[in-house]
Each structure stands twice: as C-alpha cells, then as structure tokens.
Amino acid sequence: MLINYLLFWMMITEGVVCLLISLPFGQGVMQGVVQFFSSRFGGRDSMASSVATVVLAIVALLFLSDINTCYKYHSSDTMLSDGLRIRLLTAQRDMYISGFCLFLFLLLRLVYHAMETNIRLEKSLGAMKKQAEGASTGYKALLEEQEKTKLQMAKLRELVGGGGDDADKGKSGDKDALTKLLDENAALSKQLSDAKKALATSDAKVEAVKKQAEGQSAAFMKLMDEKSAADSQAASHKALEDKLAAQEQQIRELTRDRDALKSQIQDYDFMFAEAKKKAE
C-alpha cells in the first residue's frame, strides 16, 4: 500500500535526522538550519505548522487503525487461515512502522520548538547586553561631566575669595569679580541642566534594561521548565543564568551611581545658592 510505503520512508528519514541531531559535533549547523526554517516558514501559527499538525493527526489515526486491526485478529477465537495470518502479520508490521514514525515525529517537533525558543532567547539576551553597555557608556560620560563640574566649582570658590579681597581695594575690582562670578554661575547652571537631562535619560535606560531583564528572566525560566529533560544543554542554561545575574549586578551598580550623582547635584545647587547670596 502506498501510504504504508510513505510511512516507512518517513520513519527512515526521521531516524536519520535524529541520528544527526545526537552527534556531538555540528550543533552550530543544526541551529543554523532551525533558524533558516523558522525565518522562512514562520512560527507555530504558520502554514507549515498547520501542515505538520495534519500529518501528525494522520499518522496517529493510522497507528490507532493498525492497533484495532491487530486486536480484532488476536481476539478472534476461530482458527486463523493462512490468509488471515498474513493479514495479521501485515497489520503488526504497519502498527510498528506507524508507531515508531509517530514517536519520532513528536520527538523531532519537540526538539525543533526547543531549539527555536533557545535561539530567540539568545538574540534577546544579546540585545539586552548591548543596551546595558550603552547605558554604562552614558554613565561614564556623566561621570566625566561631574569631574569637569568639580573643577569649575573649585575655580568658583577661588573667585569668590578673590572678590572679597578686591572689595577692600576698590569698586572697580568688585565689579570685575562680580561679572566673572555671574558668568561662571551661568555656565555652571547650564552644565547642571545638561547633567540633569543626561541623568533623566540614564534613568529611562536603566528602567528599560530592568524591564527587559525581567522579561528575559521569565522567558529563561520558562525555557528551563520546557527543557528540563535535556541534560545535554544544562551547561548553556547555567551560562545564561550567570549572564542574567551579572546584568542585575550591573543594574544595581548603575542605580547606586545614579543616587550618588543625584546627591552631588543637590550639593551643587546648594553651593550655587550660597554663591548667589555672596554675589548679592
């Protein structure tokens, strides 16, 4: 029968694919093949997935039909003729073929979905890592701005002290010192405004990284539950968990730096207010 012939070659093909997957090398090639099929034929709601479901249903029906046929011949109390014995042997053969074909099909489908989820998770983790690196670069630039602001504050203190000495010498010296003080104050106010804007941008980036880290952590835990039986991938799961822990540690460090910068900005505001009072 043609359909049994097709089932036999389908079982052979599935067995060869399972053998290739179980080899200790060539995992990168298998991931590339899975990524190619996922991008070309879509995800679980695509037409290819619907066709695979239909094929699975047909194989399952054939398997149940062969089981029913074998049970009917075995439960018969009459003596079986040679023709019926041949039919019984044929039904048993078809039952074994369809059963192995159904088992291998389900196994390959489970492995395919697991590898597809793993690839998608690795891409999301790479994007999250790039965003975290960008946020770290922004904080480094903000720290450089902070150092520049400290130097300018030191100059401002010197200028305020010089203005007090010139007040004893004459009105012209007071006027020049006041002009310089106002210019320095205006420049520092502008830099402080820029620093606050940069801080707000950094806060937004930190919140985005936190949300993505939480989403990736939930996705990772779901993947661990689905692939609890895959002992061969335990090392890669551990590596992903370590990366997430490192990202959370980096987020805590960035948040700590942000709080320190906020306190320094408040100190700058207080010093500016004191400088204005002295200038008046």
C-alpha positions in Angstrom: 0.0 0.0 0.0 1.3 3.4 -1.0 0.6 5.1 2.4 2.5 2.4 4.3 5.4 2.8 1.9 5.4 6.5 2.5 5.3 5.9 6.3 8.3 3.6 6.1 10.4 6.1 4.3 9.2 8.8 6.6 10.3 6.7 9.6 13.8 6.2 7.9 14.1 10.0 7.3 13.1 10.8 10.9 15.6 8.2 12.2 18.5 9.8 10.1 17.6 13.3 11.4 17.6 12.1 15.0 21.0 10.5 14.4 22.4 13.7 13.0 21.0 15.7 16.0 22.5 13.3 18.5 26.0 13.7 17.1 28.5 15.5 19.4 29.5 17.9 16.7 27.7 20.1 14.2 25.4 21.8 16.7 26.0 25.2 15.1 24.9 23.8 11.7 21.7 22.4 13.3 20.9 25.8 14.9 21.5 27.5 11.5 19.1 25.1 9.9 16.5 25.6 12.6 16.9 29.4 12.2 16.5 29.2 8.5 13.3 27.1 8.7 11.9 29.4 11.4 12.6 32.6 9.3 11.3 31.0 6.0 8.3 29.1 7.2 7.2 31.1 10.3 6.5 30.1 13.8 3.9 27.9 15.4 0.9 29.7 13.8 2.2 29.4 10.3 1.0 27.2 7.4 3.9 24.8 7.8 3.0 24.2 11.4 -0.6 23.5 10.4 0.5 21.0 7.8 2.7 19.3 10.4 -0.3 19.0 12.7 -2.4 17.5 10.0 0.4 14.9 9.2 0.7 14.1 12.9 -3.1 13.5 13.1 -3.0 11.2 10.0 -0.1 9.2 11.4 -1.9 8.9 14.7 -5.1 7.7 13.0 -3.1 5.1 11.1 -1.5 3.9 14.2 -4.8 3.5 16.0 -6.3 1.8 13.0 -3.4 -0.8 13.0 -3.9 -1.4 16.7 -7.6 -2.0 16.2 -6.8 -4.5 13.3 -4.3 -6.4 15.4 -6.7 -6.5 18.4 -9.5 -7.8 16.1 -7.4 -10.7 14.8 -6.0 -11.6 18.2 -9.4 -11.5 20.0 -10.9 -14.0 17.4 -11.4 -17.5 18.8 -11.6 -19.2 15.5 -8.6 -20.8 13.8 -6.9 -18.3 11.5 -6.3 -19.3 8.0 -3.0 -18.6 6.2 -4.5 -15.5 4.5 -5.7 -14.1 7.9 -2.3 -14.9 9.4 -0.6 -12.9 6.6 -3.0 -10.0 7.2 -2.2 -10.2 11.0 1.5 -10.0 10.3 1.0 -7.2 7.9 -1.1 -5.3 10.4 1.5 -5.8 13.1 4.2 -4.6 10.8 2.2 -1.5 9.9 1.5 -0.9 13.6 5.2 -0.9 14.4 6.1 1.4 11.5 3.3 3.9 12.2 4.1 3.8 16.0 7.8 4.5 15.5 7.0 7.1 12.9 4.6 8.9 15.3 7.1 8.7 18.2 10.0 10.1 16.1 7.7 12.8 14.7 6.7 14.0 18.1 10.3 13.9 19.3 11.6 16.0 16.4 8.8 18.5 16.7 9.6 19.0 20.4 13.4 19.4 19.7 12.6 21.9 16.9 10.5 24.1 19.1 13.0 23.9 22.0 15.9 25.0 19.7 13.8 27.7 18.1 13.0 29.1 21.6 16.6 28.9 22.6 17.8 30.8 19.5 15.2 33.6 20.1 16.3 33.8 23.8 19.9 34.2 22.8 19.1 37.0 20.4 17.1 38.8 23.1 19.9 38.4 25.6 22.5 39.9 23.1 20.2 42.9 22.5 19.8 43.4 26.3 23.6 43.2 26.7 24.2 45.9 24.1 21.7 48.2 25.7 23.3 47.7 29.1 26.7 48.5 27.5 25.2 51.7 26.1 23.8 52.7 29.5 27.2 52.1 31.1 28.9 54.3 28.4 26.3 57.0 29.2 27.2 56.9 32.9 30.9 57.1 32.2 30.3 60.3 30.1 28.2 61.6 33.0 31.0 61.0 35.5 33.4 62.9 33.2 30.9 65.8 33.2 30.9 65.5 37.0 34.7 65.9 37.2 34.6 68.9 35.0 31.9 70.4 37.2 34.1 69.8 40.3 37.0 71.7 38.7 34.7 74.6 37.9 33.4 74.7 41.4 36.9 74.9 42.7 37.5 77.9 40.4 34.3 79.4 41.7 35.5 79.2 45.3 38.8 80.9 44.4 36.9 83.6 42.5 34.6 84.2 45.5 37.6 84.5 47.8 39.4 86.9 45.4 36.3 89.1 45.2 36.3 89.6 49.0 39.9 90.8 48.9 39.3 93.1 46.0 36.4 94.7 47.8 38.9 96.3 50.2 40.9 97.7 47.3 38.2 99.4 45.2 34.9 99.4 43.5 36.3 98.5 40.1 37.7 95.2 41.4 34.4 94.4 42.9 32.6 95.0 39.7 35.0 92.8 37.7 34.8 90.0 40.2 31.0 90.1 40.2 30.9 90.0 36.4 33.2 86.9 36.4 31.2 85.3 39.1 27.9 85.8 37.2 29.5 84.4 34.0 30.8 81.3 35.8 27.5 80.9 37.6 25.6 81.0 34.3 28.0 78.4 32.7 27.7 76.1 35.7 23.9 76.4 35.7 23.8 75.4 32.0 26.1 72.4 32.6 24.0 71.4 35.6 20.9 71.5 33.4 22.6 69.3 30.9 23.7 66.9 33.6 20.1 66.6 34.9 18.9 65.8 31.3 21.6 63.2 31.0 20.6 61.8 34.3 16.9 61.6 33.3 18.0 59.8 30.0 20.1 57.4 32.0 17.2 56.7 34.4 15.0 55.8 31.4 17.6 53.5 30.0 18.0 51.8 33.4 14.2 51.2 33.7 14.2 49.8 30.1 17.0 47.5 30.9 15.3 46.4 34.1 12.0 45.6 32.3 13.9 43.7 29.6 15.9 41.8 32.2 12.7 40.8 34.0 11.1 39.7 30.7 14.2 37.7 29.7 14.4 36.1 33.2 10.8 35.0 32.9 11.4 33.6 29.4 14.6 31.8 30.6 12.7 30.2 33.5 10.0 29.0 31.1 12.6 27.6 28.8 14.2 25.8 31.7 10.9 24.2 32.6 10.3 23.1 29.0 13.8 21.6 28.6 14.2 20.0 32.0 14.8 16.6 30.4 17.5 17.9 28.0 20.6 17.2 30.1 23.0 17.9 27.2 22.0 21.7 27.4 22.5 22.2 31.1 25.8 24.0 30.7 24.3 26.5 28.3 21.4 27.2 30.7 23.9 27.8 33.5 25.8 30.3 31.4 22.6 32.2 30.6 21.7 32.4 34.2 25.1 33.7 35.1 24.8 36.4 32.4 21.4 37.5 33.9 22.9 37.7 37.4 25.8 39.8 36.0 23.3 42.1 34.3 21.3 42.5 37.6 24.5 43.3 39.4 25.4 45.9 36.8 21.9 47.4 37.1 22.4 47.7 40.9 25.7 49.4 40.4 24.3 51.8 37.9 21.4 52.6 40.3 23.9 53.2 43.1 25.9 55.6 40.9 22.7 57.4 39.9 21.8 58.0 43.5 25.3 59.3 44.3 25.1 61.7 41.3 21.7 63.0 42.5 23.2 63.8 45.9 26.1 65.6 44.3 23.7 67.6 42.1 21.8 68.7 45.2 25.1 69.8 46.8 25.9 71.8 43.7 22.5 73.5 43.9 23.2 74.4 47.5 26.6 75.8 46.6 25.2 77.8 43.7 22.6 79.3 46.1 25.3 80.3 48.5 27.4 81.8 45.7 24.5 83.9 44.6 23.9 85.2 48.1 27.5 86.2 48.4 27.4 87.9 45.0 24.4 89.9 46.0 
